[in-house]
Amino acid sequence: MQQLPYADPGTPDLRSPARLLWWIARGQWRTLLCGICFGVVWMVSQALLPLAVSRGIDEGIISHDTSRLLLWGGVILLLGAIGAGAGAARHRFAVENWLRSSFRSVQLIGYKGADTGEALPRTMPTGEVVATVASDSMRLGGLYDVTARFAGAIVSYVVVAVVLLGTSRPLGLLVLLGVPVLVASLSFILRPLQKRQAAQREESGRLTTLGADTVAGLRVLRGIGGEQTFLRRYEAQSQQVRRVGVNVAGVQAALDAAQVLLPGVFVVLVTWLGARFALEGTISPGDLVAFYGYSAFLVIPLRTATEFADRATRAFIGARKIIRVLSVEPDHADPAPGAASVPEPPADAALVDPASGVTIEPGTLTAVVTARPEESSALADRLGRFGRTRTPAHLDGVALADLPLATVRRRIVVSETDPRLFTGTLRDELDPRGRHDDDAILAALSVASGEDVLEALPDGLDSEVEERGRSFSGGQRQRLALTRALLTGADTLVLVEPTSAVDAHTAARIAGRLARARAGRTTVVMTASPLVLDQADRVVFLEDGRAVATGTHHELMASCTAYRDTVVRGEDG
């Protein structure tokens, strides 16, 4: 399937439901057109059947003309075959249009999530985003599913109206004017239905968010005995969803009833008038049969029109939810197209953070120590160009904020203290871009002291990783994340507490192997572990977010009391 360049300058502003629906339709116009063509042929072939039957009755049965009867019988058979073939093709393209549009909207959300990073979960609950992917994209796709049938309904309605006008002007006018009136009358039901469906979507999104938060924090809830509290909250929200669902069901039932009642009344009216005209001799018996057939057939276009209106209502509601996700702005955006490009700094440029006074010399293993972990985390965010504010950090005098974000991500990789693992094979988790062979992956895994993790897996690198890596312990996840960071081969690697979840012996192995593996390349480690600090070429000590002392680990232990207290406290912890 075609990928969607969300950030492509040619992509229009998708800030209204109509624009979003039009943009998706334009991207799959070929399959939509094919579906519409087959839908028109399918519906028109059915619309012409009553006409063929009436001609067979008048010209064959009543006139006792066997040849004409066989002729029109063949026409009926041909129309049936055409309708069957076109119906199958129409259904095939309808399903493809539904899937294409649904997954194109999912791709939009996926690209937006990748572009915005942490800004998206900070702006919207994760459960709301999940509900948008799982529910709203399918609602949007439903509109393109019914499009082919709706186009066929319109054309067949015009064909039937023309045939009836040619046979009987009063009946033709009744059909020509009556069908739009019946469809327009449904707006009195669709408006309240749209409001109630929107309310139901809001409450369902809150329920999904609450469920996702509860599952994610289940271990913590059990630890503090809060299961019953969250169970009551989930139960209350579930009942609220049920209540709004009942409200929707009432109006939906009225719409479903109208889809049966209104066409039924219309059929009765057309049949009654046709019978009177037949008795008066205005129309022939064959025409009467045709009018009855058309009256029964027109139920299909009418129901299709009401279904289209219902699907359109749901699609607009879903599109609004998708637009809410698409309207989230990233913390840092690249310069606009056409702006002057900034020269890329050399590979051996020093990384400087004026906010803290920290300078990361190229080609060294630098450790940053602070008594407050939030200070080192903030420094890591600035060095990696994360966070909502513009980072003051720069490379060789070139501000990171002025460089393309792709350049910053390629040259500077930040591995957080709580990294995430995703579902897939271990090989794909460690090397998402597939740039390394197994020997390189195993070498990086050895640096992270993760051999035992691999040995415990039944299929080695081909073993499946469960969601969030929940089958691994905290120390195992931490070592796998370190392996993934090492495999990026970034010019500058920033590691936040890479050994906090492992024992002292494992931490010592990781520290020694990391220093050897990254020799000659820039590495920054936020840690208070003396095992790691002893391997560092240079140590920076922060107080109140500012660098107050610099030197080797042993020099600072001898000369800086605050540093020594911090390291000893970290060692005791």
C-alpha positions as CSV (number, residue, x, y, z in Angstrom):
1,M,0.0,0.0,0.0
2,Q,1.2,3.5,-0.8
3,Q,2.9,5.2,2.1
4,L,1.6,8.6,3.2
5,P,4.2,11.3,3.5
6,Y,2.5,13.1,6.4
7,A,5.1,15.8,6.6
8,D,5.3,16.2,2.8
9,P,4.8,19.9,1.9
10,G,2.3,18.8,-0.8
11,T,0.0,17.4,1.8
12,P,-2.9,19.8,2.3
13,D,-4.1,21.2,5.6
14,L,-6.2,18.4,7.1
15,R,-8.0,20.5,9.8
16,S,-11.6,19.9,8.8
17,P,-13.5,16.6,8.3
18,A,-14.4,17.5,4.7
19,R,-10.8,18.1,3.8
20,L,-9.6,14.9,5.4
21,L,-12.3,12.8,3.7
22,W,-11.5,14.5,0.3
23,W,-7.8,14.0,0.7
24,I,-8.2,10.2,1.5
25,A,-10.6,9.9,-1.5
26,R,-8.2,11.6,-3.8
27,G,-5.4,9.2,-2.8
28,Q,-7.5,6.2,-3.8
29,W,-9.6,7.6,-6.6
30,R,-8.9,4.7,-9.0
31,T,-10.4,2.0,-6.7
32,L,-13.2,4.4,-5.8
33,L,-13.9,5.0,-9.5
34,C,-13.9,1.3,-10.3
35,G,-16.2,0.6,-7.4
36,I,-18.6,3.3,-8.5
37,C,-18.6,2.1,-12.1
38,F,-19.4,-1.5,-11.0
39,G,-21.9,-0.2,-8.5
40,V,-23.8,1.8,-11.2
41,V,-23.8,-1.3,-13.6
42,W,-25.0,-3.5,-10.8
43,M,-27.8,-1.2,-9.7
44,V,-28.9,-0.2,-13.2
45,S,-29.1,-3.8,-14.4
46,Q,-31.5,-4.5,-11.5
47,A,-33.5,-1.3,-12.4
48,L,-34.0,-2.5,-16.0
49,L,-35.4,-5.9,-15.0
50,P,-39.0,-4.7,-14.4
51,L,-38.9,-3.0,-17.8
52,A,-37.8,-6.2,-19.5
53,V,-40.5,-8.2,-17.6
54,S,-43.2,-5.7,-18.6
55,R,-42.1,-5.9,-22.3
56,G,-42.1,-9.7,-22.1
57,I,-45.7,-9.7,-20.8
58,D,-47.0,-7.1,-23.2
59,E,-45.2,-8.3,-26.4
60,G,-44.8,-12.0,-25.6
61,I,-47.6,-13.3,-23.4
62,I,-50.5,-11.0,-24.2
63,S,-49.6,-10.8,-27.9
64,H,-48.9,-14.6,-28.0
65,D,-45.6,-14.0,-29.7
66,T,-43.1,-16.7,-28.7
67,S,-40.1,-15.2,-30.4
68,R,-40.6,-11.9,-28.5
69,L,-41.1,-13.8,-25.3
70,L,-37.9,-15.7,-25.8
71,L,-36.1,-12.4,-26.7
72,W,-37.2,-10.7,-23.5
73,G,-36.5,-13.8,-21.5
74,G,-32.9,-13.7,-22.8
75,V,-32.7,-10.0,-21.9
76,I,-33.8,-10.8,-18.4
77,L,-31.2,-13.6,-18.2
78,L,-28.5,-11.3,-19.5
79,L,-29.4,-8.5,-17.1
80,G,-29.3,-11.0,-14.2
81,A,-25.8,-12.3,-15.3
82,I,-24.5,-8.7,-15.7
83,G,-25.9,-7.8,-12.2
84,A,-24.3,-10.8,-10.6
85,G,-20.9,-10.2,-12.1
86,A,-21.0,-6.4,-11.4
87,G,-22.2,-7.0,-7.9
88,A,-19.3,-9.3,-7.1
89,A,-16.8,-6.8,-8.5
90,R,-18.5,-3.9,-6.7
91,H,-18.3,-5.8,-3.4
92,R,-14.6,-6.5,-4.0
93,F,-13.8,-2.8,-4.6
94,A,-16.0,-1.7,-1.7
95,V,-14.0,-3.8,0.7
96,E,-10.7,-2.6,-0.8
97,N,-11.9,1.0,-0.5
98,W,-13.0,0.4,3.1
99,L,-9.6,-1.1,4.1
100,R,-7.5,1.4,2.1
101,S,-9.2,4.4,3.7
102,S,-9.2,2.9,7.2
103,F,-5.5,2.1,7.1
104,R,-4.6,5.3,5.4
105,S,-6.1,7.1,8.3
106,V,-4.2,4.8,10.7
107,Q,-1.0,5.6,8.8
108,L,-1.7,9.3,9.2
109,I,-2.0,8.8,13.0
110,G,1.1,6.7,13.0
111,Y,3.2,9.2,11.2
112,K,1.8,12.0,13.4
113,G,2.8,10.0,16.5
114,A,6.3,9.6,15.1
115,D,6.6,13.3,14.3
116,T,5.2,14.6,17.5
117,G,7.0,12.2,19.9
118,E,6.2,12.8,23.5
119,A,4.0,15.8,22.7
120,L,1.2,13.5,21.6
121,P,0.8,11.4,24.8
122,R,1.3,14.6,26.8
123,T,-1.5,16.3,24.9
124,M,-4.0,13.4,24.6
125,P,-4.4,10.3,26.7
126,T,-2.9,7.2,25.1
127,G,-6.3,5.4,25.3
128,E,-7.9,8.1,23.3
129,V,-5.3,7.7,20.5
130,V,-5.8,3.9,20.6
131,A,-9.6,4.4,20.3
132,T,-9.0,6.7,17.4
133,V,-7.0,4.0,15.6
134,A,-9.3,1.1,16.5
135,S,-12.7,2.8,16.1
136,D,-12.7,6.1,14.3
137,S,-10.6,4.9,11.4
138,M,-13.1,2.1,10.8
139,R,-15.9,4.6,10.9
140,L,-14.2,6.7,8.3
141,G,-13.6,3.7,6.1
142,G,-17.3,2.8,6.3
143,L,-18.2,5.8,4.2
144,Y,-16.0,4.7,1.3
145,D,-17.5,1.2,1.6
146,V,-21.0,2.5,0.8
147,T,-19.9,5.0,-1.8
148,A,-20.2,2.6,-4.8
149,R,-23.7,1.5,-3.8
150,F,-24.8,5.1,-3.2
151,A,-23.6,6.1,-6.7
152,G,-25.5,3.2,-8.2
153,A,-28.6,4.2,-6.2
154,I,-28.5,7.7,-7.6
155,V,-28.1,6.6,-11.3
156,S,-30.7,3.9,-11.0
157,Y,-33.1,6.3,-9.4
158,V,-32.7,8.6,-12.4
159,V,-33.1,5.7,-14.8
160,V,-36.3,4.6,-13.1
161,A,-37.7,8.1,-13.0
162,V,-37.0,8.5,-16.8
163,V,-38.7,5.2,-17.6
164,L,-41.7,6.1,-15.4
165,L,-42.0,9.6,-16.9
166,G,-42.1,8.0,-20.4
167,T,-44.8,5.6,-19.3
168,S,-46.9,7.8,-17.0
169,R,-46.1,11.4,-16.2
170,P,-48.0,11.5,-12.9
171,L,-46.2,8.3,-11.6
172,G,-42.9,9.6,-13.0
173,L,-43.3,12.9,-11.1
174,L,-44.3,11.0,-8.0
175,V,-41.1,9.0,-8.1
176,L,-38.9,12.0,-9.2
177,L,-40.2,14.3,-6.4
178,G,-41.1,11.8,-3.7
179,V,-37.8,10.1,-3.2
180,P,-35.8,13.3,-2.4
181,V,-38.6,14.3,0.0
182,L,-38.3,11.0,1.8
183,V,-34.5,11.2,2.0
184,A,-34.7,14.8,3.2
185,S,-37.1,13.9,6.0
186,L,-34.5,11.6,7.5
187,S,-32.4,14.7,8.5
188,F,-34.8,15.2,11.4
189,I,-33.5,11.9,12.7
190,L,-29.9,12.2,11.6
191,R,-29.1,15.4,13.5
192,P,-29.9,14.1,17.0
193,L,-28.3,10.8,16.1
194,Q,-25.1,12.6,15.2
195,K,-25.0,14.4,18.5
196,R,-25.7,11.2,20.5
197,Q,-23.1,9.3,18.6
198,A,-20.5,12.0,19.3
199,A,-21.4,11.8,23.0
200,Q,-21.1,8.0,22.9
201,R,-17.7,8.3,21.2
202,E,-16.4,10.6,23.9
203,E,-17.5,8.3,26.7
204,S,-16.1,5.3,25.0
205,G,-12.8,7.1,24.6
206,R,-12.7,7.8,28.3
207,L,-13.4,4.2,29.1
208,T,-10.6,3.0,26.8
209,T,-8.2,5.5,28.4
210,L,-9.2,4.4,31.9
211,G,-8.8,0.7,31.0
212,A,-5.4,1.3,29.4
213,D,-4.2,3.3,32.4
214,T,-5.4,0.6,34.8
215,V,-3.7,-2.2,32.9
216,A,-0.5,-0.3,32.6
217,G,-0.4,0.4,36.4
218,L,-1.8,-2.9,37.5
219,R,1.4,-3.9,39.4
220,V,1.4,-0.6,41.2
221,L,-2.3,-0.8,42.0
222,R,-1.8,-4.2,43.6
223,G,1.1,-3.0,45.6
224,I,-0.9,-0.2,47.2
225,G,-4.2,-2.2,47.3
226,G,-6.0,0.1,44.9
227,E,-7.6,-2.5,42.7
228,Q,-11.1,-2.0,44.1
229,T,-10.9,1.8,43.7
230,F,-10.0,1.6,40.0
231,L,-12.6,-1.2,39.6
232,R,-15.3,1.1,40.8
233,R,-14.1,3.9,38.6
234,Y,-14.1,1.6,35.6
235,E,-17.6,0.3,36.5
236,A,-19.0,3.8,36.8
237,Q,-17.6,4.8,33.4
238,S,-18.8,1.6,31.9
239,Q,-22.3,2.3,33.1
240,Q,-22.0,5.8,31.6
241,V,-21.1,4.3,28.2
242,R,-24.1,2.0,28.5
243,R,-26.4,4.9,29.2
244,V,-25.2,7.0,26.3
245,G,-25.3,3.8,24.1
246,V,-29.0,3.3,25.1
247,N,-29.6,6.9,24.1
248,V,-28.0,6.3,20.7
249,A,-30.0,3.0,20.3
250,G,-33.3,4.8,20.6
251,V,-32.6,7.2,17.7
252,Q,-30.9,4.5,15.7
253,A,-34.0,2.4,16.1
254,A,-36.1,5.2,14.8
255,L,-33.8,5.5,11.8
256,D,-34.0,1.8,11.1
257,A,-37.7,1.9,11.4
258,A,-37.9,4.9,9.0
259,Q,-35.8,2.9,6.5
260,V,-38.6,0.3,6.4
261,L,-41.7,2.5,6.9
262,L,-41.0,5.3,4.5
263,P,-40.1,3.1,1.5
264,G,-43.1,0.9,2.4
265,V,-45.5,3.8,2.3
266,F,-44.0,4.9,-1.0
267,V,-44.4,1.4,-2.5
268,V,-48.0,1.3,-1.5
269,L,-48.7,4.7,-2.9
270,V,-47.1,4.0,-6.3
271,T,-48.7,0.5,-6.6
272,W,-52.2,2.0,-5.7
273,L,-51.9,4.7,-8.3
274,G,-50.5,2.2,-10.9
275,A,-53.5,-0.1,-10.3
276,R,-56.0,2.7,-10.8
277,F,-54.3,3.8,-14.1
278,A,-54.3,0.1,-15.3
279,L,-58.1,-0.1,-14.5
280,E,-58.6,3.1,-16.4
281,G,-56.7,1.7,-19.4
282,T,-54.0,4.5,-19.1
283,I,-51.2,1.9,-18.8
284,S,-51.0,-1.7,-19.9
285,P,-50.8,-4.8,-17.7
286,G,-47.1,-5.1,-18.3
287,D,-46.7,-1.5,-17.2
288,L,-48.6,-2.3,-14.0
289,V,-46.2,-5.2,-13.3
290,A,-43.3,-2.9,-14.1
291,F,-44.6,-0.2,-11.7
292,Y,-44.9,-2.7,-9.0
293,G,-41.4,-4.0,-9.7
294,Y,-40.1,-0.4,-9.6
295,S,-41.8,0.3,-6.4
296,A,-40.2,-2.7,-4.8
297,F,-36.8,-1.9,-6.4
298,L,-36.9,1.7,-5.2
299,V,-36.7,0.4,-1.6
300,I,-33.0,-0.5,-2.3
301,P,-31.9,3.1,-3.4
302,L,-33.9,4.6,-0.5
303,R,-32.2,2.3,2.1
304,T,-28.9,2.9,0.5
305,A,-29.4,6.6,0.7
306,T,-30.3,6.4,4.4
307,E,-27.3,4.1,5.0
308,F,-25.0,6.6,3.2
309,A,-26.3,9.4,5.4
310,D,-25.7,7.3,8.5
311,R,-22.2,6.3,7.4
312,A,-21.4,9.9,6.6
313,T,-22.5,11.0,10.0
314,R,-20.3,8.4,11.6
315,A,-17.4,9.2,9.3
316,F,-17.6,12.9,10.2
317,I,-17.5,12.1,13.9
318,G,-14.5,9.8,13.4
319,A,-12.8,12.4,11.2
320,R,-13.1,15.0,13.9
321,K,-11.4,12.7,16.3
322,I,-8.6,11.9,13.9
323,I,-8.1,15.6,13.3
324,R,-7.7,16.2,17.0
325,V,-4.7,13.8,16.8
326,L,-3.4,15.5,13.7
327,S,-3.6,18.9,15.2
328,V,-1.1,18.2,17.9
329,E,2.1,20.1,17.2
330,P,5.5,18.6,17.8
331,D,7.7,20.2,20.5
332,H,10.3,21.1,17.8
333,A,9.6,21.5,14.1
334,D,12.1,21.6,11.3
335,P,12.6,24.9,9.5
336,A,10.0,25.6,6.8
337,P,10.8,24.5,3.3
338,G,13.0,27.0,1.5
339,A,14.6,28.3,4.6
340,A,18.4,28.8,4.6
341,S,20.2,25.5,5.5
342,V,22.5,25.4,8.4
343,P,25.9,23.8,7.8
344,E,26.3,20.4,9.6
345,P,29.0,20.5,12.3
346,P,32.0,18.2,11.9
347,A,32.0,14.7,13.5
348,D,34.5,15.7,16.1
349,A,32.6,18.8,17.3
350,A,32.2,19.4,21.0
351,L,28.6,19.2,22.4
352,V,27.9,22.2,24.7
353,D,25.0,22.9,27.0
354,P,25.1,26.6,28.1
355,A,22.2,26.1,30.5
356,S,24.3,23.8,32.7
357,G,27.8,24.8,31.6
358,V,28.6,21.3,30.6
359,T,30.9,20.7,27.6
360,I,31.1,17.2,26.2
361,E,34.5,16.7,24.6
362,P,34.5,14.6,21.4
363,G,35.8,11.1,21.6
364,T,35.6,10.8,25.4
365,L,33.4,8.9,27.9
366,T,31.9,11.6,30.1
367,A,29.9,10.8,33.2
368,V,27.4,13.3,34.7
369,V,26.7,13.1,38.4
370,T,24.0,14.9,40.4
371,A,22.1,14.3,43.6
372,R,18.9,15.1,41.8
373,P,18.2,12.7,38.9
374,E,15.7,15.1,37.3
375,E,18.7,17.5,36.6
376,S,20.6,14.9,34.7
377,S,17.4,13.8,32.8
378,A,16.8,17.5,31.9
379,L,20.4,17.7,30.6
380,A,19.9,14.5,28.5
381,D,16.8,16.1,27.0
382,R,18.6,19.2,26.1
383,L,21.6,17.3,24.6
384,G,19.2,15.2,22.5
385,R,16.8,18.1,21.6
386,F,13.8,16.8,23.5
387,G,11.3,18.7,25.6
388,R,8.9,21.6,24.9
389,T,11.3,24.4,25.1
390,R,14.0,25.3,22.6
391,T,17.3,23.7,23.6
392,P,20.3,26.0,24.1
393,A,22.7,23.1,23.3
394,H,25.0,23.4,20.3
395,L,27.6,21.5,18.3
396,D,30.6,23.5,17.3
397,G,28.7,26.7,17.7
398,V,25.7,25.4,15.6
399,A,22.5,25.3,17.6
400,L,20.8,21.9,17.7
401,A,17.5,23.6,17.3
402,D,18.6,25.0,13.9
403,L,19.7,21.6,12.6
404,P,17.2,19.3,10.8
405,L,15.7,17.0,13.4
406,A,16.7,13.9,11.4
407,T,20.3,15.1,11.6
408,V,20.2,15.5,15.3
409,R,18.5,12.0,15.8
410,R,21.2,10.4,13.5
411,R,24.1,12.0,15.3
412,I,22.9,12.1,18.9
413,V,21.0,9.1,20.4
414,V,19.5,9.3,23.9
415,S,18.6,6.1,25.7
416,E,16.2,6.9,28.5
417,T,16.1,5.4,32.0
418,D,12.8,3.6,31.2
419,P,13.2,2.5,27.6
420,R,10.4,0.7,25.7
421,L,10.5,-2.6,23.9
422,F,7.9,-3.4,21.3
423,T,6.3,-6.5,19.9
424,G,8.3,-8.4,17.3
425,T,11.4,-10.6,17.0
426,L,14.4,-9.8,19.2
427,R,16.5,-9.2,16.1
428,D,14.0,-6.5,14.9
429,E,13.9,-5.0,18.4
430,L,17.7,-4.6,18.6
431,D,18.2,-3.6,15.0
432,P,15.0,-2.0,13.7
433,R,16.5,-0.9,10.4
434,G,18.2,-4.2,9.7
435,R,21.7,-2.7,9.2
436,H,23.7,-5.3,11.1
437,D,24.4,-9.0,10.8
438,D,24.1,-11.4,13.6
439,D,27.7,-11.1,14.6
440,A,27.4,-7.3,15.1
441,I,24.2,-7.8,17.1
442,L,25.8,-10.4,19.3
443,A,28.9,-8.2,19.8
444,A,26.7,-5.3,21.0
445,L,24.7,-7.7,23.2
446,S,28.0,-8.8,24.8
447,V,29.0,-5.2,25.6
448,A,25.6,-4.9,27.4
449,S,26.3,-8.2,29.2
450,G,23.2,-9.7,27.7
451,E,24.4,-13.1,26.8
452,D,22.3,-14.8,29.5
453,V,19.2,-13.1,28.1
454,L,19.8,-14.6,24.7
455,E,20.6,-18.0,26.1
456,A,17.3,-18.1,28.0
457,L,15.3,-17.6,24.8
458,P,14.2,-20.7,22.8
459,D,14.8,-19.3,19.3
460,G,17.6,-16.9,20.0
461,L,17.4,-13.7,18.0
462,D,14.3,-15.0,16.3
463,S,12.4,-15.2,19.6
464,E,9.2,-13.1,19.9
465,V,9.3,-10.2,22.3
466,E,6.0,-9.6,24.1
467,E,4.4,-6.2,24.4
468,R,6.5,-3.8,26.3
469,G,9.0,-6.7,26.9
470,R,7.0,-7.8,29.9
471,S,8.5,-11.3,29.8
472,F,11.9,-9.8,30.7
473,S,13.0,-8.5,34.0
474,G,13.8,-4.9,34.5
475,G,17.6,-5.6,34.3
476,Q,17.1,-7.6,31.1
477,R,15.0,-4.9,29.5
478,Q,17.7,-2.4,30.4
479,R,20.5,-4.4,28.9
480,L,18.5,-5.0,25.7
481,A,17.8,-1.3,25.4
482,L,21.6,-0.6,25.8
483,T,22.3,-3.1,23.0
484,R,19.8,-1.3,20.8
485,A,21.4,2.1,21.5
486,L,24.9,0.7,20.8
487,L,23.8,-0.7,17.4
488,T,22.8,2.8,16.3
489,G,26.5,3.7,16.0
490,A,25.7,7.3,16.8
491,D,28.4,9.9,17.0
492,T,27.2,10.8,20.4
493,L,25.5,8.3,22.7
494,V,23.7,9.6,25.8
495,L,22.8,6.9,28.4
496,V,20.6,7.7,31.3
497,E,21.2,5.3,34.3
498,P,22.1,2.4,32.0
499,T,23.0,0.1,35.0
500,S,20.5,1.1,37.6
501,A,18.5,-2.2,37.4
502,V,21.4,-4.7,37.4
503,D,23.6,-6.1,40.1
504,A,27.1,-4.8,40.9
505,H,29.0,-7.6,39.0
506,T,27.0,-7.0,35.9
507,A,27.3,-3.2,36.2
508,A,31.1,-3.6,36.4
509,R,31.2,-5.8,33.3
510,I,29.0,-3.3,31.4
511,A,31.1,-0.4,32.4
512,G,34.4,-1.9,31.3
513,R,33.0,-3.3,28.0
514,L,31.3,0.0,27.3
515,A,34.5,2.0,27.7
516,R,36.3,-0.3,25.3
517,A,33.5,-0.6,22.7
518,R,33.0,3.2,22.6
519,A,36.7,4.1,22.7
520,G,37.3,7.1,20.4
521,R,33.6,8.0,20.2
522,T,31.6,10.4,22.3
523,T,29.6,8.8,25.1
524,V,27.7,10.5,27.9
525,V,26.5,8.5,30.9
526,M,24.1,10.0,33.5
527,T,24.9,7.9,36.6
528,A,26.1,7.9,40.2
529,S,27.5,4.4,40.1
530,P,31.2,4.3,41.1
531,L,31.6,1.2,38.9
532,V,30.8,3.3,35.9
533,L,32.4,6.5,37.1
534,D,35.7,4.7,37.5
535,Q,35.7,3.9,33.7
536,A,34.9,7.5,32.7
537,D,37.6,9.7,31.1
538,R,35.9,12.7,32.6
539,V,33.3,13.3,35.3
540,V,31.1,16.4,35.6
541,F,29.3,17.1,38.9
542,L,26.1,19.2,38.9
543,E,24.5,21.2,41.7
544,D,21.3,23.0,41.1
545,G,21.6,22.2,37.4
546,R,25.0,23.8,37.0
547,A,28.4,22.2,36.5
548,V,30.4,22.9,39.7
549,A,33.3,20.4,39.4
550,T,35.1,18.6,36.7
551,G,37.8,15.9,36.8
552,T,38.3,12.2,37.0
553,H,36.3,10.1,39.5
554,H,39.2,9.7,41.9
555,E,40.1,13.4,41.7
556,L,36.5,14.5,42.6
557,M,36.3,11.9,45.4
558,A,39.3,13.5,47.0
559,S,38.5,17.2,46.3
560,C,34.7,17.6,46.3
561,T,32.7,16.6,49.5
562,A,29.3,17.0,47.8
563,Y,30.4,14.7,45.0
564,R,31.7,12.1,47.4
565,D,28.5,12.2,49.4
566,T,26.4,11.8,46.3
567,V,28.4,8.8,45.0
568,V,28.6,7.1,48.4
569,R,24.8,7.6,48.8
570,G,24.3,6.1,45.4
571,E,26.5,3.2,46.2
572,D,24.6,2.5,49.4
573,G,21.3,2.7,47.5
